[in-house]
Amino acid sequence: MKDENKRSNKNLKKLTLLHSNDMHGDFLAEKVDVDLVGGVSMLSGYVSKVRHEEENVLYAIAGDMFRGSIIDSEYHGLSTIQIMNMLSPDIVTLGNHEVDYGVAHLLFLEKCAEFPIINANLYIKTNHSRLFDPCKVIEIDGMKVLFIGILTESVLAQCKMDKMIGTFITLEDAAGEIGRICNTYNAIDVDLTVLLTHIGIEEDQKLAELLDPAWGVDVIIGGHSHTFLDEPVVVNGIPIVQAGTGTDQIGRFDMVVDTDTNSIDSFEWKSVPINNKTCPVDNSIKDMILNYKNITDEKYGRIVTKFVRELTHPERNQETEIGNLFADLMKDSLGLDLFLMGSGSIRSKKMGPVVTKGDFDACFPYDDAAFLTYWTGAQLKHGILWMLRDETFTGDHTEFYQVSRGFEIEYDQKTHSFLKFEYEGEEVPDDRVFTVGLQDYHLKNLPDSFDLSEEDINKNHSIRAVATSCAQVLEEMLQKGQHQDAEVEDRIKIHYV
């Protein structure tokens, strides 16, 4: 126990730090049993309640406000910014989905935001000018709290399509930049330093190991891996937290800051559920969201198709019913041997049995082109083996692909090898060339997703676009085929360790 006399001589101040991440346009509350859960109106009600009850409160968002809802997609994020303006976070950092509508559009949205957006590493390659302020010092009750926003290239694949934009390559680069910022701002007597990251819980832990304690980083608030925690992960003396995904919960630090030593004297952290039992409703935000919803419902209420039953996509790193259906529809429409559907392209955990235009667009919001590529059997085996590496199953958000019918793959995680790799019942020969469909985004990211390059694939046959819109192909195929069904068929069967 600490010496109480020494404790009484400290200059201690209370701070409540609330945080969200990966909200993904989760604006509306959902009914779970008899309770209403989540939604921005109750989230806002909780934040306002805490701001009223506690002396010093800051609310931070660790990336990915955008994508995941019709309301966000219809207005290309402008609706989200207006809703976030009413939610009034004190500080926000960028996630990978903030650039989905393009870097130029993101800069426009920043001008519409009534809250600061920070990011330390996005820059223009020609002159190395940063696109955003790298950090911000917020003063509250005489305390100075330094927030630093961090992304790395590994999660920012969209920016690789923009040749003018650069970002950090490695965690070592990110740690070096954090050190430079901390060294610069420590001179103004910063009392608390918070990293707002969007790189995933595993990468956060690796980053924490690289930080020099002398830099004074006190807390890492992260996102990207959608991690639910019961307690902080502590690495190198730094508590690391996330608040899952959506608006069903919010993270809460109640801490005591020692402003003499510029450090945390004590803290408690918890994940607070957002529901109608614990949170008042902010009716002003509720009315704004319902106004957007009424407009989108009128436009997106028409029925596209009706499935035999509800289909699911519970996890992005496993074969799913919706994934199999979408991969098969693309394969059939384009006449391919194989379509590799990016599992992260499917944003809904369930859909149907009645599917409206709004349901489909929310499930598959990425309207990119489809490309015909040619892979040898050896390249397919190499690429799928890379896709199934251990990091895919540890929450690092590496890309997983849904495989169209015809392929049967059995993988042993212990030996990192295939027990079976067949097409239409026959073993795949290394020298056979297969026609493979890819979305534009995934073609651009072949090295990360499959450890292959466009040059490797082009040696077999020139790559060419075969559809300008995957979403249009899928919607048309769904309309043509009423009462469709899909099952998990062990197209990719994994023997886990």
N, C-alpha and C positions, 0 to 999 in steps of 0.2 A: 504493500500500500504506500502511496506517495506521502511524504511529509506534509501535513496539513498547513504548518506554518509557512513552509516554502511555497505551497500552492496559493496561499492567500496573498502572497506578495506578487504573484504573477499578474500580468495584464491580460485577462482572459475575456473573450467575447464570444457570444453564441452566434452560430450561423446555421441556417437550414438550407440545404442544397437539394433541390428537386431536379429530377432528370428523366427524360424520355429518349427513345431511339427507335428507328425503323417503324415509324408510324404508318407509312405507306397509304396515306389517304384513308385511314380507318376512322372516318368521321362519325358514323352512325352507331348508336348502341344496338346490341343484339339481345334478344330474349333467350336466356339460358334457364331452363325450368321455369320458375316464376319470377326470376330476377332479370332486370336490365343490366347488361354488362358492357363496359367500355363506352366509346363515343367521346367526341371532343367536348360536347356540352357538359358532361359530368366531369371529364378531366379538368376542364376550365373551372368548374365549380369547386373541385378539390383544391386546385392551385390557389384560387381566390380565398378559400377558407383558410388555408395555411398562411397565406400572406396576411390575413386579418388576425390570426391567432398568435403568430410568432413575430419576434422583433425584426430579425434580419433574414430575408428569404431571397434566394436567387433560383431561377428556373432555367435549366439548360437542355438543349436538344442535340443529341449526338448523331445527326445525319439521317438521311432517307425520310424526309417528310413526304416526298412525291411518290407517285405510282401506286397502283393497287386498287384504285377506285375509278368508276366512271366519271364522277365529279371532277377528279383531278385530271383525267385524260381528256375530257371534253374541253376543258379550259387551259390545257397545257400548263398546269401548275399555278395559273393566276388565281384560281379559286382557293387553292391551298394556301397561297401567300396571304390572301385576304382573311381566311379563317385563322391562320397563325397570327396575323396582326391582332385579332381579337383575343387570342389566347395569351399573347404578350410574353413570350419568352424573353429572358434577359440576354441570352446569348445562344447562337446556333452555329454548328459546324456543318460542313458539307458531307453528304454520303455519296456513294457511287451513282445512285439514281437521280441525284440532283442535276446531273448532266445529260439525262436521257433525252431531253428536248433540245439539246445542243448547248454549247458553251455560250454562244451569243445570246440565246434566249435566257439562259441562267443569269447572265449579267443584267438583262432587262428586269427579270424577276427580283434581283437584288435591289434594284432601284425602287421597286414597289414595296419592299419589306420595311416595316417600321421597327425592326430589331436588327442588331448587328449580326452579320454572317462572317465567320472567320475561317481561313484556311491558309496554312503556312507554306504549301508546296506547289500549288498550281501556278504556272508562269508561262509567259509568251516566249517561245524559243529564240526569236530574233534578237530580243534585247534583255531577256531574263526579268522583265517587269512582272511582279506578282499580280494576279487577277483579283485577289482579295487581301484585306488586312490579315496578317498572319496570326495576330493575337489581339487581345483587348484586356485592359485593366479596368475592372469595375470597382468603384469605391462605395462602401456601404458601412455606415456607422464607424467611420474612421479606419476601417480595414480596407486594404487593397488586395483584390483577388485577381490573379493573372490567369486568363484562359488562353490556351493554345490549341488551334485546330489542325488535326493531322489525318492525312490519307496517304496511301502508298500506291504505286502503280499496279500492284497485284490485284487490287480491288477496283481499279479505275479503268477497266478495259475499254470503256466507251471512248475515253480520251485518246486511245491509240489510233482511233479513226480520224482524229483531227491532228494533222501533221504540224500544226502551228503551236500546239499546247504541250508543255512538258510537265513532269511531276517527279517526285522522288522515285528512285528505282528500288531501294532496299530499306530495311529497318535501320541499318547502320547510318544511311543518309538522313533518315528521319530523326534519329537520336542526335546526330550532329547538329541538325537545325534547331532542335529543342534546346540543346546546350547553348547555342549562340543566342537564342531569344532569352533564355533564363539569365545568362551572364549580362545581357544588356539591361534587362528590367529589374534584376535584383538590386541594382544601384538605387532604385526609387523606393526601397523598403517594402517589397511585396510581402504580404503576410501569408498568402495561400496561393499555391500554383496548381492549376487543374488542367490536365490534358483532356481535351474532347477529341476522341479518336473515332474512326469508322473503318477498322481494319480486322475486326473479329477477336474473340476472347483469347484464342491461342496466340495470335500475333501480339496482342496487348501484353501478354505475359513475357514474350520474347523481348519486346520493346522495353519493358520495365527492367529487365536484366541488364540492358545496355545503358541505362541512365546513371550518370554519376550522382551519388547522393548530394554532392556539393551544389548541384543545380537546384535542389530544393523542390523537386516535383512531389506533391503531396497526395494527389488522387488521379486515377485514370477513369474517366467515364467513357465507355465505349459503345459500339454498335456493330452492325453488319452480320454478326453470326446468330442474331436472334436468340441470345442465351438467357435462360431464366435461372436466376441464382437465389439460393436461400441465405447466403452470406457472401461478403466480398472474398475474392481471391487475392491473397496478399503475396506479392513478389518484390523482393528487394526493399521491403518495408513499405511498399506502396499498395494501398487497397485498390482493386480493380473491380468495377461493377458494370452491369447492364440491366436493362429493364425489359427483357424479352422482345416482343414485337407488338405493333398495334397500339391501341389505347386501353387495353384491359387492365393495365397496371402502370404504376409510376414508381421510380426509385426515389428514396428519401434518405439523405444524410442529416442527422442532427449532431452537429459537432461543436466543440469548444476550441477556439483558435487562440493560441498564445501569440500575441502580437509583439512580445519582446523577442522571442526566439524564431518568429515567423514559421510556425509549425502547428500541427494539430496536437492539442493537449489530450483530447479524448473524442470519441465519436461512436454513434450507433447508426447502423444502416438497415433498412428493410425495404422490401418490395410491397407497395400498398395496392390492394385491389381497387379498381374503379368500378363501382356499381351503385345502384340506387339505394342501397342500405347505408353506404358510408359517404356518399358524395352528393351535394346539392347540384341542381341543374342550372347552368348558365343559359337562361332563356334567349338572350340576345344572339348567342352563337347558334343555339338550336334553331331559331327562326331563319338565320342566314343559310344554314345547311339545308333546311327543309325547302327553302326557296330554290336553291340549286337542284335539290333532288326532284322537285316538281317539274322543273324544266327538263332534266335528263330523263325522267320517267316517261314523259310524253314522247320524247324522241326515241328512247331505247326500250320501250315497253312491248314492241311487237315480238311475236314468238318466232324463233328461228327453227327450232326442232323440238322433238319430244323423245327422250331416251326411254328405254324399257324400265330403267330404274335410276336412282341417283348414282353418279360415278364420282370417284374420289381421286385425290392427288395429295395424300397426307404428308409426304416428305419429298424433298427435291433430290435426295441422294438414293433413290430406290425406284424400281419399276412401278408404275402406277396405272390405274385404269384409264384416266384421262390422257396420260402420256402415251399409252399404247394406241388409243383411238386417234389422237392427233397425228402421231407418227405414221399410222396406217393410211389415214386420209391423204396426207402429203405424198406418200409413196405411190398410192393408187392414182392420184390425180396427175402426178408428174411422170409416171411410168418408170420408176426407178427400181434398182435392186434393194436399196436401203435408204431410209431417211433417218437422220440423227436429229431428233428434236431436243433442243436445249430445255432441260427440265426446269430451269429457272424462268423460262418464258411463260410457264403456266403459273398464274398467280393465285388461283382459287384452290382451296383444299377440297371442295366438292362442287358439283354442278348437276342440275337436273332434278327430277326427270323432265320438267318443262324448262326449256332454255330460251330466255329472251335475248334480244340484241344486247341489252345491258349486261346480262349474265355473261354472255360470250366475250364482250369487250373487256369486262373486268377480269375475266379468266385469262385472256390472251391479248394484252394491251400493246404488244410490240409489233408494229406493222412494218417489218423489214422485208427485203427481197429474198427469194430462194435461188440458190446457185447449184448447178450441176457440176459435180467434181468426180474424178476418177481415182480410185484407190486400189492398190494391189492388196491381195490377201495379207501379205506381210505387213503392209502399212496399217490395215485395219486392226490386226492383232496388236501391233505396237501402240496404236492410238487408244484402243479400248483398255489395254493393260495400263497405260498412263492414266486414263480416266479413273481406273479402279484402285489407284495407289491409296495408301492408308490415310492420307490427309483428307480424302474425299469423305471419310466417315467420322472425322473428329471435330466437325463444326467449323472447319476453315473456309467453307463456302467455295471450294473448288467446283468446277462445273461437272454435272452429271448429265447423261443423255438418255432419252427414251429411244428404244430401238424398234423399228417397224418389223412386222411379221416376216417370218422366213429364217431369221437368225436365232440360233440357240447357243447361248454362251454360258459356260459353267466355270467359275473362278474360285480358286482356293486362296484365301487371304493369308494363310499361314506360310505358304510357299511362294506366294505372289506369282502364280502360274495358272494357266488354263487347264482344266480337266476336259473341256469340250469347247470346240469353236466350229459350229456347223452352219451351213446355209442349205435350206430345203433338204435336210436330212443327210447331207454329205459334208465331210471334213473340208474346210476351206483351204485350198492350195495357196501357197505363198505367191505364186506368179499369176493367178487369175486376177483380172481387173474388174472391179465392181463400180457401177454407177451409184453415187452417194449424194443425197441432197443435204444441203446445209443452209441455215439462215445466214444472212449477210453478217450479222454481229459475230457469229461463231466462226465463219470463214475468216474474218479479220483477226480472230484470236486463236487460230490453229496452234501456235506454239504453246500457249498456256493450257489449252484444253486437251491437246492430243500429242504434244511434243513433236509436231510436224510443222512444216512451212508450206506456203503456197507454192514455192519453187519445187518442193518435193512432190507435191500433188500434180503440178503442171507438167512434170516430166512424162506422166502417163497419157495425158490429153489436156488440151486447153480448158480452163474453167470458163463457164458461161452462165449468165443469168437466165433462168427459165420461168420466173414469175416475179413481178414487181411487188407483190403483196402476199405474204403467207397468210395474213388474216383473211383476205378476200378468198383465197383458195379454201381455207378451212370452213369459212361461213357458207360458201356455195356448196361444198360437199356435205355439210351438216343439213342444209335445207333439202338437198336431193335425197338424203337417206333418213327418213323418219324411223323411229323406234329402233335406234341403234343401241348396241350394247358393247361392252369391252370388259375384259378380265385381265388380272395379273396372271401371266402364263409361264413365268420363269424363263422369259427370253434372256434375262441376265440373272442367273442363279449364283448367289454368293455364299460360299462356306466361310462364315466368320470365325475368327480366332476365339 
